Structure formats: C-alpha cells, structure tokens
Amino acid sequence: MVVEAVTKVEPSPWQDRILVMSEDYNVAMLGGRGPGKSHAIAFLILQHLERYRDKARCLFVRRSFPGALDFVGITRTLLVQAFGPQTTYSQATHIWSIPYGYFEVGMLDDASDFARYQGRSFSLVAVDELTQYPEPSQVDLLWSCLRSSAGIPTRMIVAANPGLAGHAWVNERYNLVEAADWQPFHEPASGREWVRATGTFRDNPFLDPGYQDNLVAATGTDEGLQKAWLTGDWSAVAAGAFFATVLSSENQVDPWPTPEESGWWVNAEREGWELFLSYDHGTSAPAVCHVFVKSPGATGPDGKWYPRGSLIVVEELAFVAPGTLDKGLGLTVPVMASEILVMTKRWGMEAVGAADDAIFSDIGSAAGSIATEFSRQGIRFRRAGKGSRIGGWEVVRQLMSNAGTLDLPGLYISRSCTYFWRSVPYLGRNPRRPDDLDTTAADHAADSVRYGVIDAGWRRPANVPFRLG
C-alpha cells in the first residue's frame, strides 16, 4: 500500500480510512475544516499511481491557480519521498515528472479552462474546495474526461468546506441523502455510487493545537458558519447566512388553494386582497416568477391572520435545470410566458407585475426589450424600480422579521416554493459588502422576491430611516 513507500509523511487514521475504501466508490470529503482533506487527496493520487503505474492518469483541479499551487506544495514532500529527488514539478506545463503514470495540477474556473481538458482521458479526477463553485456545471463537465483502458477503475474525488457560494448545491447533492456517513449512496446527478467521508479538525493529529481558536477567530460573530467549521454540521450554515436571523418557520406557510379549489376567493377581491407577479429573468441562469398576494388585514384561506400590508408568496415558477441551483433552461420568452400565463390563469389573476429593470433595455435588439416580448405574449411587467440592492434587502429582512406578529406586516413564503427554500436560506453575505448578498451564489429567487416586495410599496427612501407600519 502507498503508506509503505512513505517514511516521513504518514496518513492519519481518518485519511487511512479513505485509502482503504473500495475504488468502486467515488469520494466526497465533507464535514468541517481541518481533517486533512487536501492531504487525503494527495495520498489517493499517489496510491492510484502506484497501483496502476503507467496506465494511471491523474488530474487535480481547483478554481484558481494560487489554490492549485498550494496543493503542489502539499504533494511535493509526499512525491519526493515516494519517487526520489528526481521528482519535479513544471511551472510551465503544471505536470509532475515522475517515474511512471501521469499527474497534472490545473485550474478550472470557466468554459475556457475546461477546453484544456476536453477530449483528454484521466483515470482519477480530484476537485478541491468544491464550494468555491457557485454552481456545478463546470465540475460536472469533468465526467466526460474520466475514462481509462480496460481493467483500470475510474474515480472522482471531491473535497469541500461548508460555506462559500456553492454551499447549497454541494449540501443538496452530497449531504441531504438518506445514507449514513462512510456508507455508499447513489447520487442522481452523476448516476454514480459515492461515499461521504466526513471529518473535522479533531480527526487530524498533526494540526497545531491552536487551530480551533483560529477557526473561532476566523468566523467572528457568524455562529452558524463557526459551528459548521468546528463540528461538520452543514445545516448550521443556514444559521449564519444572510437571512439567518429573520428567516424562520414563521415565514413558511402551507400551500394556499387556488380560486378553483376554494370558495374563499369569491369575496377576496372585494375585501381588498391583491394578486400580482414578480419576475427575475434568466436564460443561461435561472428565471424565476412568483405570485404575490397582498393582505388588506384579514384571515387567509389557511385560517391564519395576515396584518395589513403583509405579503404572501403563494406560488413559484422556476426555470432551473434539474438538480442544479444556478443553471437555467435556455428557454425563449414565448415559452416561459406560456407557462407563466397558465399559472396566472390558475390564480384567476391578471398577468401583471414587477420585474428586474434590466429587461426593459432594448439596446442592440431590433425586436425591442425582453419586457416588450413578454407584453406581446400578454404579460405586462413594470419596472421594479429596485434602486439600492442594500436598501431593498433591508426591507425584505424587516418584513421577514415581522412574520408571525399580529400587528406588523410580514413576508410569508409557501412551502410549495421549493426553489426558494432550496436556495435562499443558504445565501451568504458579500465578503466585500456585508449588507449585500453574495452575488456569485444562486440569488435568483431572492431577487424575484425583492422585486415583488418593492413593487408592493415597501420602499426605503434614500437618507430616510426605514420604518414599517
């Protein structure tokens, strides 16, 4: 086994548990910070090289070259100990010079980066810091490169820390499955069998004793992220996300019946209930449309009291690729409009509402703006007049915070709005602007809701303290 060739760098018990795992399974190294995931990848690559020698072809990627070069430093000592001082790394080609097999360290950020690997063959592919990717499409392309000659198993290895822009999709794909840690499970997106190898800094006997204090200091007041890093509980990140302190079970309501399903709606319009749309456009990215209901201060069909001005998002139409959070369907406006019209007919409402100001631009288009295209299909969008993103989020957060009170208008989201609940609770803060969302994450449902909130009349004028009621 690989450890026999290593005299100075030995795997920890946690890493050794991964090394003895059957190669029939791909490996997702998750959990918290510090168990030694990157070193475990290095050990797995060396193990693969020694087992399959000249037929082994290994690729390691991260989203940036500085991160990838950090891995070069991690592997240098291990490879020199295994293969001798003639082992070198080429800064020009990013390929290790080793006695047998092939080992390349690379970068994968966008489509131009993938072009370096397209059409090539690797028997083992490792992707580190998976949550740096806001969505999985670039990483998933690497499956097309995973092939080998007969008798040589192929394997994908991924490693990720909780938090960052890709937390939601990684968590959904690898954590939220009905399988225990270290036990095989089927992952639908890849169609492959995986094992989730979880660990924390407590599994790493080689760490500095002060590492726990460093993690605490690094997370500051973000208790959710701190818990996730220390304990490996990925669900805790929602407790430290952008909407963590205001989004709770109070905001989640049971699905409302449509007018066809309930006679409650007969007097709803006369009593002052209002229905309207909100829309965030996308083609390569998801497009999201919501049906909003504004309360006049009355009891809804679910028997719940909604103070005057409260907003209830009763239905969602998300044009998002299955199994993803940040990939659109590439549909045309007429196709999306037809589905939106079916939804508005179901609610017996006019197809009118608010949308991102950007869809009203007709620059460079002979056919007019996207808003004009929707208008031709019978859907009339008006500008959300979104103004400051930060100001808009402040209003959304305040309405969320008010949910459940008897005298203040709140924001409520139906459980049927699955894309919202899959993405919004995990959205992080912009590291450079803490009062704004991380725009690299899947914020499309959040943006649609923000447009609807603003269109409903909840705005914060510039230089005026925000106040509801």
Helices and strands as residue ranges (DSSP letters): G 2-5, H 13-19, E 26-29, H 37-52, G 53-55, E 57-62, H 65-83, E 88-89, E 96-97, E 102-107, H 111-114, E 124-127, G 130-132, H 137-141, G 142-145, E 155-159, H 167-170, I 171-175, E 184-187, E 192-197, G 201-203, H 211-219, H 223-231, G 234-240, G 249-251, E 252-253, G 263-267, H 268-271, E 274-280, E 287-294, E 298-299, E 305-306, E 311-319, H 333-346, E 352-355, G 357-360, H 370-376, E 380-383, H 389-402, E 411-414, H 418-423, G 424-426, H 444-455
